[in-house]
Amino acid sequence: MLNSLAALSGAFLVLLSLWEGFETIVLPRRVTRRFRLTQLFYRSTWRFWTSVVRSLAARQNQENFLSVFGPLSLLLLFGIWVGGIIFGFALLHLSAGATFSNAGGTPGFLTCIYFSGTTFFTLGLGDVAPLMPSSRFLTVMESGMGFGFLALVIGYLPALNQSFARREVRIALLDARAGSPATAAEMIRRHGRDLALEELRHLLRDWEQWTSELLESHLSYPVLAYFRSHHENQSWMAALTAILDTCALVMVGLEGACERQAELTFAMARHAVVDLSHVIQARPDRSGDDRLPPERLVEMRRFLAESGLKLRSDEEADERLLALRSMYEPYVASIAGHLGLSVPPWYVPGDHTDNWQVSGWEHT
């Protein structure tokens, strides 16, 4: 009875670890299954990590500690998968009544774990060797799995880093184009100076492509959502929100602007934000503060008018802008709240300094 239970438990651990690794590394689509070990791991460890950082670290250092979570969690996740496979094969050896050379009689569970670990990592020490045919079969299976699994992980890390780098390139370029943090009003103002907003059309087309790549990479590698940008006032969520805000303003009515391209970019960006809220299990939040109250909207229109840009200001335009905002702002709020990221404002009054205009040497 105990042998059967150990065999079932071992097989379950091995299959569960392999399947979780397959879904996370190989499967290029969102997994809709209700229970996932990887998802449970990220939700529990992220909640624990954020609570520890916010209670122990000084406020100015919290972002640095939060940025460690993404890469560190990936290493811990790999360790859990490897531990599950090693532990599972140890149970299989134990249930099969395995005997080993130089084991001094019937081996204990610790000996089975040791042998399983050396087999998985293909160490080939030879101090403990299987004697039974069933144990030899399991040894061959585990060594093959270990070799393939480690090769898969080694190939996974460069692909993950490349996806992260592609994401961050556009975010860095947005600094001089929309401010730090990026805002819709500043993006429109800077692109409407001399080129009659033609440059804004090219920007929105590029960001339609970026948003598509963001959706693909974060569906394939959900851990990327926890990888933070290099500057505290920048993030993939803030950039995506600023693009959605800009598209909404152009679609409502900005004289001389590229409404069709704004519609296409808005559709892609809204698709991304909704799907990514499912990836990290963040339900839309409609209880937050209004990001653009009526008085701030009037100020923003005045700000754009001073730069020679006319934004529609009738009641129909206000209603349409509110309808567009309701399509994405609840998802933005939920994702940003879960990840501890800041949502950029629509408009920042007065002059402010971009990241490229400052230097860390000034504070040393």
N, C-alpha and C positions, 0 to 999 in steps of 0.2 A: 504494500500500500504506500509506504514511504518512498520506495523507489519510483513508483508510478507518479506520485506527486512531484518528486524532484525532477523527473524527466519532463513532465508537462510544464513545470515552472521554468526549467532551463530552456526548453524550446520556445516558450512564450517570450522570454527575455531576449533571446537571440533574434527572433523574428521581429519583435517590436523595435529593437534598436536598429536593425537593418532597414525596416520600413520607414521609420522616422528619418533616418539618414537619406534614404531615397527621396522622400517627399521634400526634404529641405534642400538637398544639393542637386538632385538630378531632375525632378519633376518641374517643368517650367510653367506652372499655373497655380492658381490659388486652390488650396485644399479646403473643401467645404465640410469635412467631417467634424462632428461636434466636439469630440474629445481628441486632443493631440498632446502628446507628452511635451513636444517642443513648445507649443503654445502655452501650456500650463507652466513650463519652466520660465518662459519670458515674463509672463504676467506676474508670477510670484516673486521672482528675483528682482524684477524692475521695481515693483512696489517696495520690496525690502530695501533695495539700494537707495532709492530716492528718499525714503524715510530716514535712513541712517545719515545720508549726506546732508539733508536739510536740518537735522537735529544736531550734528556734530561739527560740520564745516562752516567756516565764516561765509557770509553771503557772497563776497567777492570771489571766493574760491569754489563755490558750488558747481559752477559750469565746468570747471576743469575736472572735478571728480565725476560728474555725470557723463562727461565725454569718454571716460575710461570704460564705461559699462559695455558699450557695443563690442569692441574687440575682446574684452575679457570674458563676456558672456559666451562668445563664440568658442573660445578655448574650453570653457567649462562644459558647454554643450557637447563638444567632441569627446571630452573626458567621460561624460555620462554615457554616451553611446558605446564607447570602448569598454567602459566598466560593465555595462549591461551584457555585451557579447562575451567578455571574459567570464563573468559570473555565471552566465547562462551555460556556457560550455563546461564550466566546473561542475555544475549541477548534473549535466548530462553524463560526464565521466563518473560522477559519484553514483548516479542511478544505475549505470551499466555495470557497477561492481568492478571498476577498472583496477588493474594491478600494474605497478610500475617497478622497473628495476631500481635498485638502491633505495627503495622507499621503506624498507624494514617492515614487511608484512602488508596488511591492508592499509592503504593510504587514507589519511584523514581529509577533511574538506579543505584545510589550508594547503595541503600538498596538491590537491586538485586545482585550487586557484592559482598556485604558483606555476604548475605545469601549463594551465590554460593561458596564463599571461605570457610565459616564454614562447608558447606556440603562436599566439596571436601576433606578437612582435617579431616572429621568425628569428629568435635569437640563436637557436640551435646549440644550446649549452651542452646537452647530452647527459647532464647529471641525473635526470629523471627521464626514463623512456617508457612508452607504453608496451605492454606485453600481450594484451588481448586484441583480437582482430577488430572488435567494436571500437576500442579506444584508439587504435591506429587509424581507423576510418574517420573518427571524429577529429583526430589530430590533423589529418590531411585537409579536411573541410575547414577547420579553423585557421590553419596557416594560409590557405587560399583566400579566405574571407579577410584575414588581417592584411595580407599583401594588397588585395584589391581596395579595401576600405582606406588604408593609409594613402594609396596612390590617388584615390578619389578626393580625399581631403587636401592633398598637396596641390592637385589641379584646381580645386575649388577656390582656394585663397587668392591666387592671382586674378581669377575672374571677378571675385568680389571686390578686390582693390581697384580693378579697372572700372567697374560700374560706379564705385564711389568717386573715383577721379573724374569720370565724365559728368557726373552730377554736379560736382563742385566747380567745374570750369565755368559753367553758365552762371552759377551763383556769384562767383568772383567778378565776372564781367558785368553783372547787374549793379555793382557798387557805383561806378561812375555814371551809369545810365538812369538810376532811380534813387540814389541816395543810400545812406546806411542808418537805419534800416530802409529797405526799399518801400516806397509808397506809390500808390496809383497817381496821385496828383503830381508828385515830383517826376515820375516817369513821363507823363504826358507833357509837362512843362518843358522838360529838357529835350524832348523829341519834337516839340512844336515851335522851336525858335526860328530856324532858318529854312527848314526843308519842307514846310507845309505838311508835317506829319507823315511824309512818305517814309521816313526812317522808322517811324513807329510800326508801319505795315511790315517791314522786314523783321523788326524785333519780334512782333507777335507771331510771325511765321516761324522764326527760329525757336520760339518758346513753345509753339505747338509741337514741334519735333522733340524738344527737350521733355515736355510733359509726357509724350508717348513713351520715350525711353525711360523716364522715371517710373511710369506705371509698369512697364515690362520688367525692369530690374528689381523693383520692390515686390512684385508678385513672385518673381523667381527666387529672390533672396530677401525675405522679410526682415532679416536682421539689419539690413541697411537703414531701416527706419530709425534705429537707435544710434546710428553713426552720426555724430554732430559735426557741423561745419567748423572751419578754422577760427572764425570770429564769433564772439558772443552775440552780436547784433545781426547775425546772418544765420539762416537755416533753410533747408529745402522747403519746409512748411511755410515760412515767411515769404520766400520767393514765389511759391505757388499761389499764395493768397494775394500777393501784390499783382500778379498777372491776372487773376480772376477779377480783382477790383478794377484794374485798368480796362479789361474787356467789357465789364459791365457799364462803365462810364461811356465808352465808345459806342456801345450798342444802344444806350439810352438816347444819345444824340450829342455828338461832338462835331461841330462844324468843320468840314474838310477832312474828317478822319476816315479810317478804313473799316467800315462797319462789317463787311463780309468776312474779312480776315479775323476780326474780333469775335464774330460768331463761331468760326471754326476753332479758334484757340480756346474760347470759353467752353465749347462742347467737350474738347479733349481734356481740359483741365478739370472740369466738373466730373467727368467720368473717372479721372484719376483719384480725385479726393474722395469720392464715394466708395470706390473699390478698396482704397487703402484703409478706409475706416473699418471695412470688414476684415482686412488682413490683421489689424492690431486689435480687433474687437472693441472699438470705441463707438458707442451709439451716439447718434447726433444729439447735440446739446443745444436746446432752444431757450435755456434759462439765463444765459449770460447777458451782460450789459450791451446796449446798442453801440456798435462801433461807429455809426455815423448818424448821430441825432440831427434833427432839422437845423439847429443853429450851426453845427459844424459843417453841414452840407452847404449852407449859405456862405460860410467863410471860404470853403473850398472853391465854390463857383467864383467868388470875388478874387481869390488868389489866381485862378486860371485866367480870368478876364484881364487881370493886370499884365499877363504875359501874352495877351492878344488871342486867347483861346476862348471860344464861346461854347458853353455847355448849356444844353436845354434846361429850362427852369420852370416849366408849367406843371400843373397837377398830374397830367398823364405821364410825364417823364418821371416824376417822383414815385408814382405807383409802379411803373415798370422797373425802376431801379430797386425798389423794395422787393418786388417779386423775384428779380434776378438774385439779389442777396440771399433771399430765403432758400435758394436752391443749393447754396454751398456753405454759407456761414455756419450753420449748425454742425456740419461735418468738420470744418476747419477748427471750430472751438473744441470739439471733442478730441480730435487728434492732437492738437496743441496741448490741451489739458493733460492728456494721458502721457505725452512725451516730455512734458515740462518745458515746452517751447513757447516763445512769445509770438502773439499775432500782431503784425504790423498795423499801424493806424492807416486810415485813408489819406490823411493829410497832416503834416507837421508844420505848424506856423513858425515863421521866422527862419533865420539862417541856421544851418547845422553842418557839422564837419563830417565828410565822408571818411571811410577807412583809409583810403589812399593818401589823404592829406595829413595823417598823423604818423608818428613814429614811436615805437616802444622805448627808444633811447632817451626820449624826453623825460621819462619817468624813472630813469635809473641813475 
